Amino acid sequence: MAAFTARAGRPPGLGIVLVGDDPASHLYVNAKIKSAAETGLHADCSQLPASASLPELLAVVERLNQSEVHDGILVQSPLPDSMGADAERRVFDVVRPDKDVDGFHPVNVGKLVQNRAPLVACTPSGVIEMLERSQIAIAGARAAVIGRSDIVGKPMALLLMHRNATVTICHSRTANLPRVTSQADILVTAMGRAGFVTPDFVKPGAAVVDVGTTQVTDRAVVERLFAPGSKRRDAFGRRGSLVVGDVHPDVANVAGALSPVPGGVGPLTIALLLRNTLRAAEERLAAR
Ligand code: GUN
């Protein structure tokens, strides 16, 4: 970071765009800005009201596309439903590919398919980083990914495949899901269904990475997942809501390694976002 700043005469810059007032999105964006500041990166946030139109949002992205001091652009999802079902795709399509630190632009997705993407989606990259740092062998392993979203499931499966895992992508229409996932040495879940993945989904000793996050406000769900007197139940009692992953807590008794939600891959996602921003900044500086 410091070397770039010395050469360029300014720090790497990240422009975040936040639309509406989804509380979780505000939390994520604040965490990104705080981490950026701690690492010497400039990050700012352009906020639009939930009532903003898609053309208004596209105009903000266009301003950041033209900006000399923004090397990376991140439009926080989800966007308000009122913007239309294809709003996210239309936004990701107009972010300049060389500033696309989310790795969501079709050019970067296409390059990821060919294993030559300069900028790759942050959460799946964070999962790979975590597996590698934990010395979990990916090459030759059987891996299962539950969820086929553009943001996590699809890029996750591609990254695992490029590291020579044998990958199965599972989704809501997969027949006999536990039978498929319980063959996997590495299981990554990205569904957003609280506690859905129970021990019968998991091969004993497998590495399980939970990427689902669901804000639960239904007491019955919390009582199904957490024992009376447990810390998480108490926390729900105080706050009336709880962030819960896809993976049922009992999976800890079966898995060889478990990255839970909360407390798992989140900080790595942010670290990879900052790394992508620095990469984008260096590429832009070199291209001048
Ligand atoms: N919302 C949840 N995860 C992400 C992400 O990785 N990038 C963006 N832009 N929005 C998100």
Residues whose N, C-alpha, C, O or C-beta is under 5 A from the ligand:
A	BS01	GUN	L74 V75 Q76 S77 P78 D102
